[in-house]
Amino acid sequence: MLFRLLSAVLARTALATGVLLASITTAQAANPTSASGTFQVGATILVACNVTGSTLTFGGALDPLQTPGPVDASTTLNLTCTKTTPYSIALSAGANAGNASAFSSRAMKSGNNSLPYQLYLDSGRTQVWGDGNSSGVYTGTGTGSQQQLTVYGRLPSLNGIVPGNYADTVTLTITY
C-alpha cells in the first residue's frame, strides 16, 4: 500500500512538473527575449564642378565696310557645382595673345593676320574677363543644379582687317 501511495504521489508530481514545464515553455515563446546594438552609416560627398560651353561667334559674314565696329556677341557657359561649393572661373588671354597675361592683346588669327577682340564679365563690356590678377574672374556658389553664365565678347573695330576666317582658343579654368 505504501508502494501504491508513493507511486500515486510520484505520478502526481510528474504530472504537475510537466504542466509547469509546459507553462514555462509557453510563456517564453509568447514573450521572446531581444537585444539591441548600433552600427554606423556614412558617406563622403565630393566637392565637384563641371562646365561646358559653346563657340563664341561674331557672325559668319561680317562686312567691314557696312559694319566697321564695334561688333558684340555672347555665348553661354553651363556650370554645375555641388551645392554650397564656392568657385571662380578664369579665362586665359588666348592662344594668340603673345603671353598668358596679355589680356589687352587678345586676337583671333587667320594665317598671319590678326583680329583683336575682348571678353567681358558684364553686358556693358566694362570688366575684362581674365585670370584675376590683371583682370576679373567670375565668382559664385554652386547650387547643385545647372547655372548659366554669359561670356560677352566685342570686336572693337573691323577697319583695315584683312578678309579671312579668324579663330582663337581660350582656356577656361574653374577653381573650387
C-alpha positions as CSV (number, residue, x, y, z in Angstrom):
1,M,0.0,0.0,0.0
2,L,2.8,2.3,0.8
3,F,4.3,1.5,-2.6
4,R,1.0,2.3,-4.2
5,L,0.7,5.6,-2.3
6,L,4.3,6.5,-3.2
7,S,3.6,5.7,-6.9
8,A,0.5,7.9,-6.9
9,V,2.4,10.8,-5.3
10,L,5.2,10.4,-7.8
11,A,2.8,10.3,-10.7
12,R,1.0,13.4,-9.5
13,T,4.4,15.2,-9.0
14,A,5.5,14.2,-12.5
15,L,2.2,15.4,-13.9
16,A,2.5,18.7,-12.1
17,T,6.1,19.2,-13.2
18,G,5.1,18.5,-16.8
19,V,2.3,21.1,-16.6
20,L,4.7,23.6,-15.0
21,L,7.4,23.0,-17.7
22,A,4.7,23.3,-20.4
23,S,3.6,26.7,-19.0
24,I,7.2,28.0,-18.8
25,T,7.8,26.9,-22.3
26,T,4.6,28.6,-23.5
27,A,5.4,31.8,-21.6
28,Q,8.9,32.1,-23.2
29,A,7.5,31.6,-26.7
30,A,4.9,34.3,-26.2
31,N,7.4,36.8,-24.8
32,P,10.7,36.4,-26.7
33,T,13.8,38.0,-25.4
34,S,15.5,40.7,-27.5
35,A,18.8,42.5,-27.6
36,S,19.9,45.7,-29.4
37,G,23.0,47.2,-30.8
38,T,24.1,50.0,-33.1
39,F,26.1,50.5,-36.3
40,Q,27.3,53.5,-38.2
41,V,26.1,54.6,-41.7
42,G,28.3,57.1,-43.6
43,A,29.0,58.6,-47.0
44,T,31.6,61.1,-48.3
45,I,30.2,63.6,-50.8
46,L,32.9,65.1,-53.0
47,V,33.2,68.7,-54.0
48,A,32.8,68.8,-57.8
49,C,32.2,71.1,-60.7
50,N,31.6,70.7,-64.4
51,V,31.5,73.4,-67.0
52,T,30.7,73.3,-70.7
53,G,30.3,76.0,-73.3
54,S,29.8,76.7,-77.0
55,T,31.7,78.7,-79.5
56,L,31.6,82.5,-79.2
57,T,30.9,83.6,-82.8
58,F,30.7,87.2,-84.0
59,G,28.9,86.1,-87.2
60,G,29.8,84.2,-90.3
61,A,29.7,87.2,-92.8
62,L,31.0,90.4,-91.4
63,D,31.3,93.2,-93.9
64,P,33.8,95.8,-92.5
65,L,32.5,98.4,-95.0
66,Q,29.0,98.1,-93.6
67,T,29.8,97.4,-90.0
68,P,33.2,98.9,-89.1
69,G,32.7,98.1,-85.4
70,P,32.3,97.6,-82.6
71,V,30.6,94.2,-83.1
72,D,29.2,92.5,-80.0
73,A,28.4,88.8,-79.4
74,S,27.9,86.5,-76.4
75,T,27.9,82.8,-75.6
76,T,26.7,80.8,-72.6
77,L,28.7,78.6,-70.2
78,N,26.8,75.8,-68.4
79,L,28.1,75.2,-65.0
80,T,27.1,72.7,-62.4
81,C,28.9,72.6,-59.0
82,T,27.9,70.7,-55.9
83,K,25.6,72.6,-53.5
84,T,27.4,75.4,-51.5
85,T,30.7,74.9,-53.4
86,P,32.4,78.3,-53.9
87,Y,34.0,78.6,-57.3
88,S,35.8,81.1,-59.6
89,I,36.1,80.9,-63.4
90,A,39.2,82.4,-65.1
91,L,39.7,82.8,-68.9
92,S,43.1,82.8,-70.5
93,A,44.3,85.6,-72.7
94,G,44.0,83.1,-75.7
95,A,46.5,81.2,-77.8
96,N,47.3,84.3,-79.9
97,A,47.8,87.0,-77.3
98,G,51.6,86.6,-77.0
99,N,51.7,85.7,-73.3
100,A,49.4,84.4,-70.6
101,S,48.7,87.8,-69.0
102,A,48.3,89.8,-72.2
103,F,44.6,90.3,-71.9
104,S,44.6,93.6,-73.8
105,S,46.3,91.7,-76.7
106,R,43.6,89.1,-77.3
107,A,43.4,88.3,-81.0
108,M,42.0,85.8,-83.4
109,K,44.2,84.8,-86.3
110,S,43.8,84.0,-89.9
111,G,47.2,82.9,-91.2
112,N,49.5,85.9,-90.3
113,N,46.6,88.3,-90.0
114,S,45.1,89.3,-86.6
115,L,41.6,90.4,-85.5
116,P,41.6,92.0,-82.0
117,Y,38.8,91.1,-79.6
118,Q,38.0,91.2,-75.9
119,L,35.9,89.1,-73.5
120,Y,34.0,90.7,-70.6
121,L,32.2,89.7,-67.4
122,D,29.4,92.2,-67.9
123,S,26.9,93.1,-70.7
124,G,28.2,96.7,-70.6
125,R,31.6,95.3,-71.6
126,T,33.5,97.3,-69.0
127,Q,35.1,94.4,-66.9
128,V,37.6,92.3,-68.8
129,W,37.3,88.6,-68.0
130,G,40.7,87.2,-67.3
131,D,42.7,85.4,-64.7
132,G,42.0,87.5,-61.6
133,N,45.5,89.1,-61.5
134,S,45.3,91.9,-64.0
135,S,41.6,91.4,-64.9
136,G,38.4,90.0,-63.3
137,V,37.1,86.5,-62.8
138,Y,33.6,85.2,-62.3
139,T,32.9,84.0,-58.8
140,G,29.8,82.2,-57.5
141,T,28.5,79.4,-55.3
142,G,27.2,76.1,-56.6
143,T,23.5,75.2,-56.2
144,G,23.7,71.6,-57.2
145,S,21.8,72.5,-60.4
146,Q,23.0,73.8,-63.7
147,Q,23.8,77.6,-63.7
148,Q,24.2,79.6,-66.9
149,L,26.9,82.2,-67.2
150,T,27.3,84.6,-70.1
151,V,30.6,85.5,-71.7
152,Y,30.3,88.8,-73.5
153,G,32.6,89.5,-76.5
154,R,33.5,92.5,-78.6
155,L,35.4,93.2,-81.8
156,P,36.4,96.8,-81.2
157,S,36.9,97.6,-84.9
158,L,36.9,96.0,-88.3
159,N,38.7,98.8,-90.1
160,G,41.7,97.6,-92.0
161,I,41.1,93.9,-91.2
162,V,42.1,91.5,-94.0
163,P,39.3,89.1,-95.1
164,G,39.6,85.6,-93.8
165,N,38.4,83.0,-91.2
166,Y,39.6,84.1,-87.8
167,A,39.9,81.9,-84.7
168,D,41.5,81.8,-81.3
169,T,41.4,79.3,-78.4
170,V,40.7,80.5,-74.9
171,T,41.3,78.2,-71.9
172,L,38.7,78.3,-69.1
173,T,39.9,77.4,-65.6
174,I,37.4,76.7,-62.8
175,T,38.8,76.7,-59.3
176,Y,36.7,75.2,-56.5
